[in-house]
Amino acid sequence: MATGTSNSPHQPIDAYTRLAHLLPTPTPDREALLDRLHEELLTRESRAYAAGWTDALTEARRSRP
């Protein structure tokens, strides 16, 4: 979830939009689909974590006298 204070160059994609894109794409089997979904979740988690740190650092810099 984007907070609006991070300086990410990428426009966030709605999770439902991304899932709607991933699910209809052809995959060899269920395991491949689960791997794709897991990879997507890890990517989103990493971006959210990085954005949170960026937001926290920005806020800490603002609060310094």
C-alpha positions as protocol buffer text, in pm:
chain_id: "A"
residue {
  index: 1
  type: MET
  ca { x: 0 y: 0 z: 0 }
}
residue {
  index: 2
  type: ALA
  ca { x: 147 y: 333 z: -102 }
}
residue {
  index: 3
  type: THR
  ca { x: 135 y: 608 z: 155 }
}
residue {
  index: 4
  type: GLY
  ca { x: 199 y: 889 z: -88 }
}
residue {
  index: 5
  type: THR
  ca { x: 516 y: 1014 z: 79 }
}
residue {
  index: 6
  type: SER
  ca { x: 765 y: 778 z: -80 }
}
residue {
  index: 7
  type: ASN
  ca { x: 940 y: 878 z: -400 }
}
residue {
  index: 8
  type: SER
  ca { x: 867 y: 563 z: -597 }
}
residue {
  index: 9
  type: PRO
  ca { x: 904 y: 616 z: -974 }
}
residue {
  index: 10
  type: HIS
  ca { x: 644 y: 347 z: -1046 }
}
residue {
  index: 11
  type: GLN
  ca { x: 272 y: 404 z: -1029 }
}
residue {
  index: 12
  type: PRO
  ca { x: 124 y: 149 z: -788 }
}
residue {
  index: 13
  type: ILE
  ca { x: -96 y: -113 z: -953 }
}
residue {
  index: 14
  type: ASP
  ca { x: -412 y: -217 z: -776 }
}
residue {
  index: 15
  type: ALA
  ca { x: -380 y: -573 z: -641 }
}
residue {
  index: 16
  type: TYR
  ca { x: -704 y: -680 z: -807 }
}
residue {
  index: 17
  type: THR
  ca { x: -586 y: -545 z: -1142 }
}
residue {
  index: 18
  type: ARG
  ca { x: -257 y: -733 z: -1111 }
}
residue {
  index: 19
  type: LEU
  ca { x: -432 y: -1057 z: -1012 }
}
residue {
  index: 20
  type: ALA
  ca { x: -676 y: -1015 z: -1300 }
}
residue {
  index: 21
  type: HIS
  ca { x: -374 y: -990 z: -1528 }
}
residue {
  index: 22
  type: LEU
  ca { x: -190 y: -1289 z: -1378 }
}
residue {
  index: 23
  type: LEU
  ca { x: -475 y: -1538 z: -1352 }
}
residue {
  index: 24
  type: PRO
  ca { x: -585 y: -1560 z: -1718 }
}
residue {
  index: 25
  type: THR
  ca { x: -229 y: -1593 z: -1852 }
}
residue {
  index: 26
  type: PRO
  ca { x: -148 y: -1945 z: -1963 }
}
residue {
  index: 27
  type: THR
  ca { x: 50 y: -2151 z: -1712 }
}
residue {
  index: 28
  type: PRO
  ca { x: 166 y: -2509 z: -1747 }
}
residue {
  index: 29
  type: ASP
  ca { x: 11 y: -2618 z: -1417 }
}
residue {
  index: 30
  type: ARG
  ca { x: -122 y: -2507 z: -1080 }
}
residue {
  index: 31
  type: GLU
  ca { x: 223 y: -2508 z: -925 }
}
residue {
  index: 32
  type: ALA
  ca { x: 347 y: -2260 z: -1184 }
}
residue {
  index: 33
  type: LEU
  ca { x: 51 y: -2033 z: -1112 }
}
residue {
  index: 34
  type: LEU
  ca { x: 116 y: -2052 z: -738 }
}
residue {
  index: 35
  type: ASP
  ca { x: 483 y: -1971 z: -801 }
}
residue {
  index: 36
  type: ARG
  ca { x: 380 y: -1663 z: -1000 }
}
residue {
  index: 37
  type: LEU
  ca { x: 142 y: -1547 z: -729 }
}
residue {
  index: 38
  type: HIS
  ca { x: 402 y: -1608 z: -458 }
}
residue {
  index: 39
  type: GLU
  ca { x: 660 y: -1410 z: -654 }
}
residue {
  index: 40
  type: GLU
  ca { x: 412 y: -1124 z: -696 }
}
residue {
  index: 41
  type: LEU
  ca { x: 336 y: -1120 z: -323 }
}
residue {
  index: 42
  type: LEU
  ca { x: 706 y: -1115 z: -234 }
}
residue {
  index: 43
  type: THR
  ca { x: 765 y: -829 z: -477 }
}
residue {
  index: 44
  type: ARG
  ca { x: 478 y: -628 z: -331 }
}
residue {
  index: 45
  type: GLU
  ca { x: 591 y: -700 z: 24 }
}
residue {
  index: 46
  type: SER
  ca { x: 946 y: -587 z: -57 }
}
residue {
  index: 47
  type: ARG
  ca { x: 822 y: -264 z: -217 }
}
residue {
  index: 48
  type: ALA
  ca { x: 592 y: -191 z: 77 }
}
residue {
  index: 49
  type: TYR
  ca { x: 874 y: -257 z: 324 }
}
residue {
  index: 50
  type: ALA
  ca { x: 1112 y: -28 z: 132 }
}
residue {
  index: 51
  type: ALA
  ca { x: 844 y: 242 z: 104 }
}
residue {
  index: 52
  type: GLY
  ca { x: 780 y: 221 z: 477 }
}
residue {
  index: 53
  type: TRP
  ca { x: 1148 y: 272 z: 554 }
}
residue {
  index: 54
  type: THR
  ca { x: 1165 y: 561 z: 308 }
}
residue {
  index: 55
  type: ASP
  ca { x: 861 y: 720 z: 471 }
}
residue {
  index: 56
  type: ALA
  ca { x: 1002 y: 667 z: 819 }
}
residue {
  index: 57
  type: LEU
  ca { x: 1340 y: 818 z: 726 }
}
residue {
  index: 58
  type: THR
  ca { x: 1174 y: 1116 z: 560 }
}
residue {
  index: 59
  type: GLU
  ca { x: 959 y: 1175 z: 868 }
}
residue {
  index: 60
  type: ALA
  ca { x: 1262 y: 1141 z: 1099 }
}
residue {
  index: 61
  type: ARG
  ca { x: 1453 y: 1399 z: 894 }
}
residue {
  index: 62
  type: ARG
  ca { x: 1160 y: 1640 z: 915 }
}
residue {
  index: 63
  type: SER
  ca { x: 1137 y: 1609 z: 1292 }
}
residue {
  index: 64
  type: ARG
  ca { x: 1503 y: 1694 z: 1354 }
}
residue {
  index: 65
  type: PRO
  ca { x: 1561 y: 2042 z: 1494 }
}
